[in-house]
Amino acid sequence: MGFKPKVFIIDDYDFLRQGLELSLSESYQVASAASSEEGLERLQADPADVILMDYNLPGELRGERLRHRHAIV
C-alpha cells in the first residue's frame, strides 16, 4: 500500500486508546502509550507524524514535557 503516516496515541483509558488504534490502523501506522512518561520515552526513540494525547493525563509530567518537546498546544 505505500507510505502510511505514523500516529501516536497517549491515553490512560485502555478502551479509548485501543478503540482509536483499531479505528486508525487501516490507514495509519499506529503506536500508543498509557502515560505521558511512557509516550515521551517511546517518541524520543521513534518519532510520530501526529500525536493524539489526553490533555488531562495523570502523573508527574501531565503531558507538560511532551507538549513542550513536540510543540503540542
N, C-alpha and C positions, 0 to 999 in steps of 0.2 A: 504494500500500500504506500509507500513514500514516507516523507517526514511527518512525524506527529509531535506537536509541541508538548512539553512536559508541564503538567500541573501538579503542584504540591499542596496537599490539604492538611491543615493543622486544626484539629478539633478534639476536645476531650470526651465528647459524646460518641461512643462507638457506632451507634446506629446512624447518626448523621454522616460521620466520616465514611463508613462503609457504603452508605447509600450514594454519596457523591462519587466515590470510587467506581461503583458499579455503573452509575449513570454516565460518567465521563470516559470510561475505559475504552469504549469503542472508537472514539475519535482522538483521544489523547493518551500519552504516556502518563500514568498516574502513580504518585507515591504519596505516602501520608505519615503523619506522626500524631501522637496523642497529647503532646505537650510542647510548649514553646522551646523548652530546653532541648528536647529531642529533635524538634524541627530545625533549630539553628545548627545543631551539630551535623545533621544529615544534609542540610542545604549547603553548608560550607564544603562538604565533600563532593556533593553532586548538585549544582545549582539547577533551578527550575525556571521556566519561561513565565509562569504565572503562579502566584501563591494565593490560596484561599484560606483565610485564617479566622477563627473565632476571635472576635475583638476582646472578649472578656475571659480569656483563659486564666485558670487558677495557676498559682505558682509564683515563685520569686520573680521571674522575669516578666510575667504577664504580657509577653509579646513586645516589650519595650525595645530590647536589643534587636529582636528580629525586625521590627518595624523600622528601626534606625538603619540597620545593616542593609535592608533591601528597599528602603525608601517607600515603605507602605504607610499610607495615611488612613 
